[in-house]
Amino acid sequence: MFIKGPERSAQRNFGAAQATGQYVVFIDSDMELAPGVVEACVVKATEANAAGIIIPEESFGIGFWAQCKKA
């Protein structure tokens, strides 16, 4: 187990630097990917020779912060 940096960005950057695969994806604990999303991203990245892919996030919920994220 590694503990790196005081916040999420430093931790993600460290994890990406340690990765040995061809692709890296960051998913937060409150996110859920639909089936096929990762495969579609790999296909798109390969076709476009892209350095990165952005997966749009859909926010939902009834609380105050959920509504703020929707805006």
N, C-alpha and C positions, 0 to 999 in steps of 0.2 A: 504494500500500500504506500502511496506517495501523498504527501501533503505539500502543496506548493502554492505560495502566494497568498495574499490576504483576501482575494476575491475571485469571482468566477472567470474573468478574462485571463488572468495569469494561470489559473488552473486548466482552462481549456487549451491555451497556447502550449502549456507543458505537455498535456495529453497528446496534442497533435504532433509535437516534436518527438514523442516516444513511439508514435504509431508506425507500424511497419507495412501496412497495407497500401493499396493504390488510392483509396478514397477514405475520407473521414467525414462523419456526420455527427453533428451535435444536436441532441434532443433533450429538452428540459423535462423535469419530472412531471410537469402538468401538461405535456404534449402527447398526442396520440396520432400516429401516422396511419393513413388508410392503406389497405393492402396494395402493393405494387408501386408505392411512391418511391422507395429507394431504387428499385429496378428502373423506373422511368427516369430518375435522375442520372443514374449511371449511363443509360442509353443516350440521354441528351448531352451529357458531358463528353461522352466519347464522340458522338456525331459532330459536335461543335468545337471539339478540342478546347473545352472551357476550363478555366482555372477554378471556377466555383459555380454553384447553383444555389439559388434562393428558393426555398419552399415557402409559399405564402401561408400565413397562419390565420386560422379562423377562430375568433374568440367568441365565447358564449357563456352564459350564466346570468344570474339575477342580482347579484350583489353590486355594490357601488363600483368597486374596482373592475369587475367584469364588464360593466357598462362603459367605463372609461376606456378600457382596451378595445371595445367595439368601435369607438368613434374614430 
